[in-house]
Amino acid sequence: MKVGIDKLHFATSHLYVDMAELATARQAEPDKYLIGIGQSKMAVIPPSQDAVTLAANAAAPMLTATDIAAIDLLVVGTESGIDNSKASAIYVAKLLGLSQRVRTIEMKEACYAATAGVQLAQDHVRVHPDKKALVIGSDVARYGLNTPGEPTQGGGAVAMLISADPKVLALGTESSLLSEDVMDFWRPLYHTEALVDGKYSSNIYIDYFQDVFKNYLQTTQTSPDTLTALVFHLPYTKMGLKALRSVLPLVDAEKQAQWLTHFEHARQLNRQVGNLYTGSLYLSLLSQLLTDPQLQPGNRLGLFSYGSGAEGEFYTGVIQPDYQAGLDHGLPQRLARRRRVSVAEYEALFSHQLQWRADDQSVSYADDPHRFVLTGQKDEQRQYLDQQV
Ligand code: HMG
């Protein structure tokens, strides 16, 4: 039985900052951000969006009534949680109108958590093939103004419906995993921005990729030539390129050129959004499938998921005959229609998030066109609104 990704949809904010303009404001060469980091635009997440609203905005447009009736597992992978006890998935399930007969959980392991959700979901569907699982990676990537990590911020959510006989990608059951205690990136409970050892984290990422990729090839007796393209977690798009380059010696010159060409499509949409932590690998998968004219049904893609701290996993999936039918075709146009904000406006939005305090607070959402918005906090409870009701 084939099990995998049946539908794949993305949501981010309607605002972005131009990376050349941000570089100039930070006394950096624009090419450092555009080429050295590999980012053109960075999503600016306004105070009216958080991990819950981004997740609901990503999933709602792709779900039919039939899907909703079949979903009995909802996993939200996030490291931008809004409560230390209650799962963001509970709020998301309510906003989406899911049945109350749903297993609803939040998962955490930095950027890796959505992959843990996908693997849990595929095991679940293999046992219950008449059911569907909804897995969402949703985050706001924050390092702070004027920090080295600043040009690698961003945010958004990717929603994936996991089912039997999937339209998009049939997932393999084999994978290669690695996890150990590494202090490359973390966020103590009292911090709203991540702490990171940037260069170290980039080195660990490559070490993990090489380890799980080679281990996968060896343990599953897979030739790298059978992989049409490699898709990466992209904290910034140059990171994936560096990892890809590190394994090019394993294949001949023709295959190297193919992998490099495919990679340009895989990073096209991420280049316009920035890091979105848990959703980043799956936005890259969406980018690959939406923008790469050389792909065909039957092609096998390798997927590398990395979460700092650290955990890595490599697995593969095969593109299905009707894969275009499960994709978010409106995404490139939505990204093109976003409003560019100045660096000053981005800084103001960055600093005016809902505060981690007990008092009642309100958030301006008048300019937010998304269906689900955060309107504030009342009696220590976050207030969400469906603007279509
Ligand atoms: P930095 O120190 O500002 O940048 O930090 P740099 O000096 O290393 O320069 C970056 C690149 O730009 C270099 O290229 C320069 O040569 C180049 P590289 O040597 O790396 O190939 N450059 C130029 N290129 C063209 N024209 C120019 C020019 N000038 C310089 N004029 C860093 C960069 C990524 C470290 C920083 O932004 C950072 O700390 N980011 C956050 C950490 C991060 O993203 N780590 C990635 C791996 S960890 C991960 O993926 C997990 C994560 O997503 C979190 C999670 O799991 O939850 C982060």
Residues whose N, C-alpha, C, O or C-beta is under 5 A from the ligand:
A	BS01	HMG	E29 D31 K32 I35 G36 I37 A110 C111 P148 G149 T152 F185 V196 G198 K199 S201 S202 Y205 P235 Y277 Y306 G307 S308
